[in-house]
Amino acid sequence: MINLLAMAALAVSSQVTDVTVYGDRAQVTRSAEVQLEQGINTLVFDNLPESIDSRGIQVTGAGDAVVLDVRFKTENFEDIPEEAWKKLADEKERLEKEAGKVRQDIERFNESKSFLKAISQKVTHASEKEEGTTSLDPGSWESMLALYSSKNAEYDEGRRLALDKLEEIQKALNKVKADISDAGMHQRKQRRVVEVDLESSKVGKAALNLSYIVRGPQWIPTYDIRVDTETRKMEVKYFALVKQNTGEDWSDVALQLSTANPGLGGRHPELDPWRINMSSPGGKGSVSLSLSSRSAPATYNSYEVVNRFDAEGAYGDVLSEMPWSTPEAAPMKQRTSSVSKKGASVVFEVKGESDIESDNVEHRVAVTSVELPSGFRYSSIPKLSPYAYLKANAENSGAHPFLEGKANVFLDGNFVTATQMELVAPGEEFWVFLGADESMKVEHKLIKKYQSKEGFTGKTTRHTYEYLMTVKNTHSVPEEVIVWDQLPISGSEGLKVDLLNPKYSKDTDSLTMDDEKRISWFRTLKPGEEWSIPFSFHVEAPRDMKITGLE
């Protein structure tokens, strides 16, 4: 029969070996090798992060033992002997006592100087009417002066040395106080502890893994997109910006990055009844809708809307930022990762060991790099900018999805712009703007603008506008070009807008128009070819109506 003995709690020496980072938290695994005695062994993992979630603790291992119980405890430092803190407190007390003694010495020197001065004044300024006073002979005067001078110098030197010593003590005391403040000794501190009870049938070693969730760590994707105009290839370098401030460093860990979002919960929200009520604040019979239990309609940031439209090749953030030259270095191998799909999320397993310190600083971790064939197209809005902007499209042929994140774009080794990468699944196409290209010549001219009276009574005025846009390809190879303009949209009854040129009835491969009257012309220009695009429309309105927004 096994003799089950309750053993004393044993502190475990462990280290972080595996970390999976999510958008707002991380799952951390600590590993340890422990020596077990026969019977019940209580093992303690102490000094765990303050942000640990007690509900996410798991214990696994390998060895001839059974996990009986796992306990999460919060202990106060007041109840725990802390050797480091005790040393600081003892040193602070010692320095304060020493400083007190030196202050007493300084005070004695001050009193001695005052007493010496009083004696000197008593002897040298004694009144002739005072009883018991005698005149000093010259020899006595010389002895008195010598005594006064030597003693005064002795007291001054002693006081100076004491003041210097007090200054040194005060510096040391300030340092100890700062260390105490950094350690939080003046506060009521706590530490997190996990206790594990293991039952072992014999003496031996076992491997133990403690896994827990900590809130706060996060990662976000970021990209370097490099496009080569000669090879017409696009290289997408995928990085993760990881940061954490949990209080424990992750050194030489196996790092995983998950796209799962545990903060959203495991199920969708429920619909509450949507009730409407009668009220009459604005008059009899008016109806108000109570929307308190219904979600507000989705709103979009203008930047997001613009970039969604960019993906279709329309208006967007086509103005490049301040470019600078980036010298090309010899190509170096990048760290990569493997990808796996787990449920509805994707997990990137970063190859090699990673170091993420607890400093709340973003650490840039290379995830992967993929080279994609790309197609080029020039996009221009002549009425807004006299430039054509190059953009490239490619298909994500890799195994990794491209998540939403910031991207730095380089063209032929030079930085051209920063943009926002939208979510791109494997097998999906995407566009990247590459900045303005002045070798693609663009012009926009107002050819004619005039007014005319319409109708039998002449009560209607027609405003006619005629424009001419030209694009010239000065490259030595054919280039695809898309040109954009727009037709005014009437917002008032009696205001009519008609497109004169181009003639449009439905979308074609070379001409399209959307619901907001944005018109696109598409064509492949041969080397040296110039493309002229006439665009005209008229607006009819009552003669006395003032038209706003037309100019």
C-alpha positions as CSV (number, residue, x, y, z in Angstrom):
1,M,0.0,0.0,0.0
2,I,1.3,3.4,-0.9
3,N,2.1,5.6,2.0
4,L,0.5,9.0,1.2
5,L,2.4,11.7,3.0
6,A,1.5,15.4,2.8
7,M,4.7,17.2,1.8
8,A,5.6,20.8,2.5
9,A,4.9,23.3,-0.3
10,L,7.8,23.6,-2.7
11,A,8.5,26.7,-4.8
12,V,8.9,25.8,-8.5
13,S,11.6,27.3,-10.7
14,S,9.9,27.8,-14.1
15,Q,10.4,29.7,-17.3
16,V,8.1,30.9,-20.1
17,T,8.4,28.6,-23.1
18,D,5.3,29.2,-25.2
19,V,3.1,32.2,-25.9
20,T,0.1,32.7,-28.1
21,V,-0.8,36.4,-28.5
22,Y,-4.4,37.6,-29.4
23,G,-5.7,41.0,-30.1
24,D,-6.0,42.0,-26.4
25,R,-4.5,39.2,-24.4
26,A,-2.1,36.2,-24.4
27,Q,-2.0,32.6,-23.4
28,V,1.3,32.0,-21.6
29,T,2.8,28.6,-20.8
30,R,5.5,28.1,-18.1
31,S,7.5,24.9,-18.0
32,A,9.4,23.3,-15.1
33,E,11.1,20.1,-14.2
34,V,10.3,19.0,-10.6
35,Q,11.6,16.4,-8.2
36,L,8.6,14.5,-6.6
37,E,8.6,12.6,-3.4
38,Q,6.3,9.6,-2.8
39,G,2.9,10.8,-1.7
40,I,1.3,14.2,-2.1
41,N,3.5,17.0,-3.4
42,T,2.4,20.7,-3.2
43,L,4.2,22.7,-5.9
44,V,4.0,26.5,-6.0
45,F,4.3,28.8,-9.0
46,D,4.7,32.3,-7.5
47,N,5.2,35.9,-8.7
48,L,2.8,35.4,-11.6
49,P,1.6,38.5,-13.5
50,E,-1.0,40.8,-11.8
51,S,-3.2,40.7,-15.0
52,I,-3.6,36.9,-14.9
53,D,-7.1,35.6,-15.4
54,S,-7.8,33.0,-12.7
55,R,-10.4,31.3,-14.9
56,G,-7.9,30.4,-17.6
57,I,-5.4,28.3,-15.6
58,Q,-4.5,24.8,-16.8
59,V,-1.9,22.4,-15.6
60,T,-0.5,19.5,-17.7
61,G,2.6,17.4,-17.5
62,A,4.5,14.2,-18.1
63,G,5.5,11.7,-15.4
64,D,4.2,9.1,-13.0
65,A,1.9,11.4,-11.0
66,V,-1.7,12.5,-10.8
67,V,-2.9,16.1,-10.6
68,L,-5.2,16.3,-7.5
69,D,-5.9,20.0,-7.2
70,V,-5.0,23.4,-8.7
71,R,-5.5,26.5,-6.6
72,F,-5.1,30.2,-7.5
73,K,-4.3,32.5,-4.6
74,T,-3.7,36.2,-4.1
75,E,-1.3,36.9,-1.2
76,N,-0.4,40.2,0.4
77,F,3.2,41.2,0.7
78,E,2.6,42.1,4.3
79,D,2.1,38.4,5.0
80,I,5.1,37.3,3.0
81,P,8.8,37.6,4.1
82,E,10.5,39.6,1.4
83,E,14.2,39.6,1.9
84,A,15.0,42.3,-0.7
85,W,12.5,44.6,0.8
86,K,13.7,43.9,4.4
87,K,17.3,44.9,3.3
88,L,16.0,48.2,1.9
89,A,14.1,48.9,5.1
90,D,17.0,48.1,7.3
91,E,19.4,50.2,5.2
92,K,16.9,53.1,5.4
93,E,16.7,52.8,9.2
94,R,20.5,52.6,9.5
95,L,21.1,55.7,7.3
96,E,18.5,57.7,9.2
97,K,20.1,56.9,12.5
98,E,23.6,57.8,11.2
99,A,22.2,61.1,9.8
100,G,20.7,61.9,13.2
101,K,24.1,61.4,14.9
102,V,25.9,63.6,12.4
103,R,23.3,66.4,12.9
104,Q,24.0,66.1,16.7
105,D,27.7,66.5,16.0
106,I,27.0,69.6,13.8
107,E,24.9,71.1,16.6
108,R,27.6,70.5,19.2
109,F,30.2,72.2,17.0
110,N,27.8,75.2,16.6
111,E,27.3,75.3,20.4
112,S,31.0,75.1,21.0
113,K,31.7,78.0,18.7
114,S,29.0,80.1,20.4
115,F,30.4,79.3,23.8
116,L,34.0,80.2,22.7
117,K,32.7,83.5,21.3
118,A,30.9,84.2,24.5
119,I,34.0,83.6,26.6
120,S,36.1,85.8,24.3
121,Q,33.6,88.6,24.6
122,K,33.4,88.2,28.4
123,V,37.2,88.4,28.8
124,T,38.0,91.1,26.3
125,H,35.0,93.4,26.9
126,A,34.7,93.2,30.7
127,S,33.5,96.4,32.3
128,E,35.7,98.0,34.9
129,K,32.8,98.2,37.3
130,E,32.2,94.4,37.2
131,E,33.3,92.7,40.3
132,G,36.0,90.1,40.0
133,T,37.3,91.4,36.7
134,T,41.0,91.7,36.2
135,S,43.1,93.2,33.5
136,L,45.0,90.8,31.3
137,D,48.7,91.4,30.8
138,P,50.1,91.3,27.2
139,G,51.3,87.7,27.7
140,S,47.8,86.5,28.8
141,W,46.3,88.3,25.8
142,E,48.5,86.5,23.4
143,S,47.7,83.1,25.0
144,M,43.9,83.9,24.9
145,L,44.1,84.8,21.2
146,A,46.0,81.7,20.3
147,L,43.5,79.5,22.2
148,Y,40.5,81.2,20.5
149,S,42.0,80.9,17.1
150,S,43.0,77.3,17.3
151,K,39.7,76.2,18.9
152,N,37.7,78.2,16.4
153,A,39.6,76.6,13.5
154,E,39.1,73.1,15.1
155,Y,35.3,73.6,15.4
156,D,35.0,75.0,11.9
157,E,36.9,72.0,10.4
158,G,34.9,69.5,12.4
159,R,31.6,71.2,11.4
160,R,32.7,71.1,7.7
161,L,33.5,67.4,7.8
162,A,30.2,66.7,9.5
163,L,28.3,68.6,6.8
164,D,30.1,66.7,4.0
165,K,29.3,63.4,5.7
166,L,25.7,64.4,6.2
167,E,25.5,65.2,2.4
168,E,26.8,61.8,1.5
169,I,24.4,60.1,3.9
170,Q,21.5,62.1,2.5
171,K,22.4,61.0,-1.1
172,A,22.5,57.4,0.0
173,L,19.2,57.8,1.8
174,N,17.5,59.4,-1.2
175,K,18.7,56.4,-3.3
176,V,17.3,53.9,-0.9
177,K,14.0,55.8,-0.7
178,A,13.8,55.8,-4.5
179,D,14.5,52.0,-4.6
180,I,11.7,51.5,-2.0
181,S,9.4,53.7,-4.1
182,D,10.2,51.7,-7.2
183,A,9.5,48.4,-5.4
184,G,6.2,49.8,-4.1
185,M,7.1,49.1,-0.5
186,H,5.0,52.0,0.6
187,Q,1.9,50.4,-0.9
188,R,-0.1,47.3,0.0
189,K,1.2,45.0,-2.7
190,Q,-0.1,41.6,-3.8
191,R,1.3,38.6,-5.7
192,R,-0.4,35.9,-7.6
193,V,0.3,32.3,-6.8
194,V,-0.8,28.9,-8.2
195,E,-0.5,25.9,-6.0
196,V,-0.6,22.4,-7.6
197,D,-1.1,19.2,-5.6
198,L,0.4,16.1,-7.3
199,E,0.1,12.6,-6.0
200,S,3.2,10.5,-6.9
201,S,3.5,6.7,-6.3
202,K,7.3,6.9,-6.1
203,V,10.2,9.2,-6.0
204,G,11.2,10.7,-9.4
205,K,11.2,13.6,-11.8
206,A,8.2,15.0,-13.7
207,A,7.7,17.7,-16.3
208,L,5.1,20.3,-15.5
209,N,3.4,22.9,-17.6
210,L,1.3,25.8,-16.2
211,S,-0.8,27.7,-18.8
212,Y,-2.7,30.9,-18.0
213,I,-4.3,33.9,-19.7
214,V,-3.0,37.5,-19.1
215,R,-4.8,40.6,-20.3
216,G,-3.1,43.4,-22.1
217,P,-0.6,41.9,-24.6
218,Q,-1.6,42.6,-28.2
219,W,-0.3,42.3,-31.8
220,I,-1.3,44.1,-35.0
221,P,-0.2,43.4,-38.5
222,T,2.0,45.7,-40.6
223,Y,3.5,45.4,-44.0
224,D,6.3,46.5,-46.3
225,I,5.1,46.3,-50.0
226,R,7.9,46.4,-52.6
227,V,7.0,46.7,-56.3
228,D,9.5,46.4,-59.1
229,T,8.5,48.1,-62.4
230,E,10.8,46.0,-64.5
231,T,9.9,42.5,-63.3
232,R,6.4,43.6,-62.5
233,K,6.5,41.7,-59.3
234,M,5.2,42.6,-55.9
235,E,6.8,41.5,-52.7
236,V,4.6,41.6,-49.5
237,K,6.6,41.4,-46.3
238,Y,4.3,40.6,-43.4
239,F,5.2,41.7,-39.9
240,A,3.6,41.6,-36.5
241,L,4.0,44.4,-34.0
242,V,3.8,42.7,-30.6
243,K,3.9,44.5,-27.2
244,Q,3.2,43.5,-23.7
245,N,3.6,45.0,-20.2
246,T,2.7,42.0,-18.0
247,G,5.7,42.3,-15.7
248,E,7.4,39.1,-17.0
249,D,9.8,39.0,-20.0
250,W,9.2,36.4,-22.7
251,S,12.7,35.2,-23.5
252,D,13.5,32.5,-26.1
253,V,9.8,31.6,-26.4
254,A,7.9,29.8,-29.1
255,L,5.6,32.6,-30.4
256,Q,2.2,32.1,-32.0
257,L,-0.1,34.9,-33.3
258,S,-3.8,34.2,-33.4
259,T,-6.5,36.2,-35.2
260,A,-9.1,35.0,-32.8
261,N,-10.9,37.7,-30.7
262,P,-11.8,36.2,-27.3
263,G,-13.1,39.6,-26.2
264,L,-16.1,39.3,-28.6
265,G,-17.5,36.4,-26.7
266,G,-18.7,33.1,-28.0
267,R,-22.2,34.0,-29.3
268,H,-23.9,36.9,-30.9
269,P,-26.1,39.4,-28.9
270,E,-29.8,38.8,-28.6
271,L,-32.5,41.0,-30.1
272,D,-34.7,42.8,-27.6
273,P,-38.3,43.7,-28.5
274,W,-38.4,46.9,-30.7
275,R,-41.3,48.9,-29.4
276,I,-42.8,52.1,-30.8
277,N,-45.0,54.5,-28.9
278,M,-47.4,57.3,-29.7
279,S,-46.5,60.9,-28.6
280,S,-47.5,64.3,-29.8
281,P,-44.8,66.8,-29.1
282,G,-45.1,68.2,-32.6
283,G,-48.8,68.1,-33.0
284,K,-51.8,65.7,-32.9
285,G,-51.2,62.3,-34.4
286,S,-47.4,62.4,-34.6
287,V,-45.5,59.2,-34.0
288,S,-42.1,58.8,-32.4
289,L,-39.9,55.6,-32.7
290,S,-38.2,54.4,-29.6
291,L,-34.9,53.0,-30.7
292,S,-33.3,52.5,-27.2
293,S,-33.2,48.7,-27.6
294,R,-32.0,48.8,-31.2
295,S,-28.4,49.2,-32.3
296,A,-27.5,52.4,-34.1
297,P,-26.8,52.1,-37.9
298,A,-23.3,51.4,-38.8
299,T,-21.1,54.4,-39.5
300,Y,-17.9,54.4,-41.5
301,N,-14.8,56.4,-41.1
302,S,-14.2,58.4,-44.3
303,Y,-10.7,56.9,-44.6
304,E,-12.1,53.4,-44.6
305,V,-14.7,54.3,-47.2
306,V,-12.1,55.8,-49.5
307,N,-10.0,52.7,-49.2
308,R,-12.8,50.4,-50.0
309,F,-13.4,52.4,-53.1
310,D,-9.7,52.3,-53.9
311,A,-9.9,48.5,-54.2
312,E,-12.3,49.0,-57.2
313,G,-9.9,51.5,-58.8
314,A,-11.9,54.6,-58.2
315,Y,-11.3,57.7,-56.1
316,G,-8.9,57.3,-53.2
317,D,-5.8,58.5,-51.4
318,V,-3.8,59.0,-54.5
319,L,-1.5,61.7,-53.3
320,S,1.8,60.2,-52.2
321,E,3.5,61.3,-49.0
322,M,7.0,62.7,-48.7
323,P,9.3,60.2,-50.5
324,W,12.9,59.5,-49.6
325,S,15.4,57.2,-51.1
326,T,16.0,53.9,-49.5
327,P,19.3,52.2,-50.5
328,E,19.0,48.6,-51.7
329,A,21.0,46.3,-49.5
330,A,22.0,42.7,-50.2
331,P,19.0,40.5,-49.7
332,M,18.8,38.8,-46.3
333,K,16.7,35.9,-45.4
334,Q,13.6,36.7,-43.4
335,R,12.1,34.7,-40.6
336,T,8.9,33.0,-41.7
337,S,6.0,31.3,-40.1
338,S,3.6,28.4,-40.7
339,V,-0.1,29.0,-40.8
340,S,-2.9,26.8,-39.6
341,K,-6.7,27.3,-39.4
342,K,-8.2,26.6,-36.0
343,G,-12.0,26.9,-36.1
344,A,-12.9,30.4,-37.3
345,S,-9.4,31.9,-36.7
346,V,-6.0,31.6,-38.2
347,V,-2.8,31.0,-36.1
348,F,0.7,32.0,-37.3
349,E,3.5,30.0,-35.7
350,V,6.6,32.1,-35.9
351,K,9.6,30.0,-36.6
352,G,12.6,30.2,-34.2
353,E,12.7,31.7,-30.7
354,S,11.4,35.2,-29.9
355,D,12.2,37.7,-27.2
356,I,9.4,40.1,-26.2
357,E,10.3,42.1,-23.1
358,S,7.8,43.5,-20.7
359,D,8.4,47.1,-21.7
360,N,5.2,48.1,-23.6
361,V,7.3,48.7,-26.7
362,E,6.3,47.4,-30.1
363,H,8.6,44.5,-31.1
364,R,8.6,43.9,-34.9
365,V,8.4,40.2,-35.6
366,A,8.8,38.9,-39.2
367,V,5.9,36.6,-40.1
368,T,6.5,35.8,-43.8
369,S,7.4,37.2,-47.2
370,V,5.5,36.4,-50.4
371,E,6.4,37.4,-54.0
372,L,3.4,37.9,-56.3
373,P,3.1,38.7,-60.1
374,S,1.3,42.0,-60.5
375,G,-0.4,44.0,-63.1
376,F,0.0,47.8,-63.5
377,R,-2.6,50.4,-64.2
378,Y,-2.6,54.2,-64.2
379,S,-5.5,56.0,-62.5
380,S,-6.2,59.7,-63.0
381,I,-8.7,62.3,-62.0
382,P,-7.7,65.2,-64.2
383,K,-10.2,67.7,-62.7
384,L,-8.5,67.2,-59.3
385,S,-4.9,66.5,-60.1
386,P,-2.7,66.9,-63.2
387,Y,-1.0,63.5,-62.5
388,A,-1.6,59.9,-63.3
389,Y,-1.1,57.6,-60.3
390,L,0.3,54.2,-60.8
391,K,-1.3,51.3,-59.0
392,A,-0.6,47.6,-59.0
393,N,-3.0,44.7,-58.4
394,A,-2.1,41.2,-57.4
395,E,-3.7,38.0,-56.1
396,N,-2.8,36.7,-52.7
397,S,-1.6,33.3,-53.7
398,G,0.0,32.6,-50.3
399,A,-1.4,30.6,-47.5
400,H,-1.6,33.6,-45.2
401,P,-4.5,36.0,-45.2
402,F,-3.5,39.7,-45.2
403,L,-5.2,41.3,-42.2
404,E,-6.1,45.0,-41.9
405,G,-3.1,47.0,-41.1
406,K,-0.7,49.8,-42.1
407,A,1.6,49.3,-45.0
408,N,4.7,51.1,-46.2
409,V,4.9,51.1,-50.0
410,F,8.2,51.1,-51.9
411,L,8.6,51.4,-55.7
412,D,11.9,50.3,-57.2
413,G,13.5,50.6,-53.8
414,N,12.1,54.1,-53.0
415,F,9.5,54.8,-50.4
416,V,6.5,56.3,-52.1
417,T,3.5,56.3,-49.7
418,A,1.9,54.8,-46.6
419,T,-1.4,53.2,-47.0
420,Q,-3.9,50.9,-45.3
421,M,-4.0,47.2,-46.2
422,E,-7.6,45.8,-46.2
423,L,-8.5,42.3,-45.4
424,V,-7.3,40.0,-48.3
425,A,-8.1,36.3,-48.1
426,P,-5.9,33.8,-49.9
427,G,-6.9,33.7,-53.6
428,E,-8.4,37.3,-53.4
429,E,-7.2,40.2,-55.5
430,F,-6.2,43.6,-54.1
431,W,-4.8,47.0,-55.3
432,V,-1.9,49.1,-54.1
433,F,-1.3,52.7,-55.1
434,L,2.3,53.5,-56.0
435,G,2.3,57.3,-56.3
436,A,2.3,59.8,-59.1
437,D,4.2,59.2,-62.4
438,E,5.0,62.4,-64.2
439,S,6.0,60.5,-67.4
440,M,2.3,59.8,-68.0
441,K,1.1,63.3,-69.2
442,V,-2.3,64.5,-68.1
443,E,-4.3,67.6,-69.0
444,H,-7.7,69.0,-68.2
445,K,-9.2,71.9,-70.1
446,L,-12.5,73.8,-70.1
447,I,-13.3,74.2,-73.8
448,K,-16.5,76.1,-73.6
449,K,-19.1,77.3,-71.0
450,Y,-22.2,79.1,-72.1
451,Q,-25.9,79.8,-71.2
452,S,-29.0,79.7,-73.4
453,K,-32.7,80.2,-72.9
454,E,-35.0,77.3,-73.5
455,G,-38.7,76.8,-74.0
456,F,-41.3,79.0,-75.7
457,T,-41.4,81.4,-72.8
458,G,-37.7,81.4,-72.1
459,K,-38.2,80.8,-68.4
460,T,-35.6,78.0,-68.4
461,T,-31.9,78.6,-68.6
462,R,-29.5,75.9,-69.9
463,H,-25.9,75.9,-68.6
464,T,-23.6,74.0,-70.9
465,Y,-20.1,72.8,-70.0
466,E,-17.6,71.2,-72.4
467,Y,-14.2,69.8,-71.3
468,L,-11.4,68.0,-72.9
469,M,-9.1,65.6,-71.0
470,T,-5.9,64.2,-72.6
471,V,-3.5,61.5,-71.5
472,K,-0.2,60.7,-73.2
473,N,1.8,57.5,-72.6
474,T,5.5,58.4,-72.9
475,H,6.6,54.9,-71.7
476,S,8.2,52.4,-74.1
477,V,5.6,49.8,-73.3
478,P,1.8,49.8,-73.4
479,E,0.1,50.9,-70.2
480,E,-3.5,50.5,-68.9
481,V,-5.1,53.8,-68.0
482,I,-8.4,54.6,-66.2
483,V,-9.6,58.2,-66.1
484,W,-12.3,59.5,-63.8
485,D,-14.7,62.4,-63.8
486,Q,-18.2,63.0,-62.5
487,L,-21.6,64.3,-63.6
488,P,-23.4,66.8,-61.3
489,I,-26.3,65.3,-59.3
490,S,-29.4,67.3,-59.0
491,G,-30.6,67.9,-55.5
492,S,-33.6,70.1,-56.2
493,E,-36.9,69.7,-58.0
494,G,-36.8,71.6,-61.4
495,L,-33.0,71.2,-61.7
496,K,-32.1,68.8,-64.5
497,V,-28.7,67.4,-65.6
498,D,-28.1,65.7,-68.9
499,L,-24.9,64.0,-70.1
500,L,-24.0,65.0,-73.7
501,N,-20.6,63.3,-74.2
502,P,-19.8,60.5,-73.9
503,K,-23.0,58.8,-75.0
504,Y,-23.9,56.3,-72.2
505,S,-26.7,53.7,-72.0
506,K,-25.0,50.9,-70.0
507,D,-21.7,49.9,-68.6
508,T,-19.1,48.5,-71.0
509,D,-15.5,47.4,-70.7
510,S,-14.3,50.9,-71.7
511,L,-17.0,53.1,-70.1
512,T,-18.8,52.8,-66.7
513,M,-20.9,55.1,-64.5
514,D,-22.0,54.3,-60.9
515,D,-25.1,55.4,-58.9
516,E,-23.3,58.6,-57.8
517,K,-22.6,59.6,-61.4
518,R,-18.9,58.9,-61.3
519,I,-17.8,58.1,-64.8
520,S,-14.7,56.0,-65.8
521,W,-13.0,55.6,-69.2
522,F,-10.6,52.7,-69.6
523,R,-8.1,52.1,-72.4
524,T,-4.7,50.6,-73.0
525,L,-2.4,53.2,-74.5
526,K,0.4,52.2,-76.9
527,P,3.9,53.8,-76.4
528,G,3.8,57.5,-77.4
529,E,0.0,57.4,-77.9
530,E,-2.2,60.4,-76.8
531,W,-5.8,59.9,-75.7
532,S,-8.3,62.7,-76.0
533,I,-11.5,62.4,-73.9
534,P,-14.3,64.9,-74.5
535,F,-16.7,65.4,-71.7
536,S,-19.8,67.6,-71.7
537,F,-23.1,68.1,-70.0
538,H,-25.8,70.7,-69.5
539,V,-27.8,71.8,-66.5
540,E,-31.3,73.2,-67.0
541,A,-33.0,75.3,-64.3
542,P,-35.7,78.0,-64.0
543,R,-34.3,81.3,-64.9
544,D,-34.7,82.8,-61.5
545,M,-33.1,79.8,-59.7
546,K,-29.6,80.3,-58.3
547,I,-27.5,77.1,-58.8
548,T,-25.0,76.3,-56.1
549,G,-22.2,73.8,-56.2
550,L,-21.8,73.9,-60.0
551,E,-18.6,75.9,-60.3
